[in-house]
Amino acid sequence: MRTAKTLLLTLVVGFALTAAYAQDVTLFKKYPYKGWYGSGWNGAKVKIVTEPTPEKEVKSMELSCSEKVKPYAGCVFRTKRDSSILSIPGESLNKAFLTFKVYIKKDEGQDVTIQLLDGSKKDKYPTKVMLSDFTDLKKALNNWVEVSIPLIKFSDKVTGISGIMFRFNRKPAPIFLSLIKIEYKSSDKEESKQ
């Protein structure tokens, strides 16, 4: 009898903990999520700016390149703190999305490759996605456009996220991102929006 009660209690607590972790997390709105920060390489940089922004009381992250940009330049928004790694419950992966708003000031045919860092803080999930596969970048010209990427597009084994990499495919005009989130929503709702 005691074993059955212990098993039931373990299942209930496990379910409650999983449900608690499957909550939306805002990674960037006005400030980065606790322990997260942006940096760049090969001439790319990340800067928090107050213009342009999609709404009041919100800032944006400017991803840009210097004149001395090298091939494969990019930026990463990440954490190195174990306590700030996002846990993605396996049964919630099909409902988990990386969402953000994007704004482009000048059309130079730029596109961005996006890749997730896993929970180890060192490795990347194998699949890269193109920003243009999830939004019409021409609509983002001088306009904020919402982007929603299912996490399962990066891997069917996403269990933790310690960073988001943005790699430029050519030297772009600055790209602005804001309201970066991991959101849980039903696939039906998402398909009806597209």
Secondary structure as the mmCIF struct_conf table of DSSP 4:
data_model
#
loop_
_struct_conf.conf_type_id
_struct_conf.id
_struct_conf.beg_label_comp_id
_struct_conf.beg_label_asym_id
_struct_conf.beg_label_seq_id
_struct_conf.end_label_comp_id
_struct_conf.end_label_asym_id
_struct_conf.end_label_seq_id
HELX_RH_AL_P HELX_RH_AL_P1 ARG A 2 TYR A 21
BEND BEND1 ALA A 22 GLN A 23
STRN STRN1 VAL A 25 PHE A 28
BEND BEND2 LYS A 29 TYR A 31
STRN STRN2 PRO A 32 PRO A 32
HELX_LH_PP_P HELX_LH_PP_P1 TYR A 33 TYR A 33
TURN_TY1_P TURN_TY1_P1 LYS A 34 GLY A 35
STRN STRN3 TRP A 36 TRP A 41
TURN_TY1_P TURN_TY1_P2 ASN A 42 GLY A 43
STRN STRN4 ALA A 44 VAL A 49
BEND BEND3 THR A 50 PRO A 52
BEND BEND4 PRO A 54 GLU A 55
TURN_TY1_P TURN_TY1_P3 LYS A 56 GLU A 57
STRN STRN5 SER A 60 CYS A 65
TURN_TY1_P TURN_TY1_P4 GLU A 67 LYS A 68
TURN_TY1_P TURN_TY1_P5 PRO A 71 TYR A 72
STRN STRN6 GLY A 74 THR A 79
HELX_RH_3T_P HELX_RH_3T_P1 ASP A 82 SER A 84
BEND BEND5 ILE A 85 ILE A 85
STRN STRN7 LEU A 86 SER A 87
HELX_RH_3T_P HELX_RH_3T_P2 GLY A 90 LYS A 95
STRN STRN8 ALA A 96 ILE A 104
BEND BEND6 LYS A 105 LYS A 106
BEND BEND7 GLU A 108 GLU A 108
STRN STRN9 VAL A 112 LEU A 117
TURN_TY1_P TURN_TY1_P6 GLY A 119 SER A 120
BEND BEND8 LYS A 121 LYS A 122
STRN STRN10 LYS A 124 LYS A 124
BEND BEND9 PRO A 126 PRO A 126
STRN STRN11 VAL A 129 MET A 130
HELX_RH_3T_P HELX_RH_3T_P3 LEU A 131 ASP A 133
TURN_TY1_P TURN_TY1_P7 PHE A 134 PHE A 134
BEND BEND10 THR A 135 THR A 135
HELX_RH_3T_P HELX_RH_3T_P4 LEU A 137 ALA A 140
STRN STRN12 LEU A 141 LEU A 141
TURN_TY1_P TURN_TY1_P8 ASN A 142 ASN A 142
BEND BEND11 ASN A 143 ASN A 143
STRN STRN13 VAL A 145 PRO A 150
HELX_RH_3T_P HELX_RH_3T_P5 LEU A 151 LYS A 153
TURN_TY1_P TURN_TY1_P9 PHE A 154 PHE A 154
TURN_TY1_P TURN_TY1_P10 ASP A 156 LYS A 157
STRN STRN14 GLY A 160 ILE A 161
STRN STRN15 GLY A 163 PHE A 168
BEND BEND12 ASN A 169 ARG A 170
HELX_LH_PP_P HELX_LH_PP_P2 PRO A 172 PRO A 172
BEND BEND13 ALA A 173 ALA A 173
HELX_LH_PP_P HELX_LH_PP_P3 PRO A 174 PRO A 174
STRN STRN16 ILE A 175 TYR A 184
HELX_RH_AL_P HELX_RH_AL_P2 SER A 187 LYS A 193
#
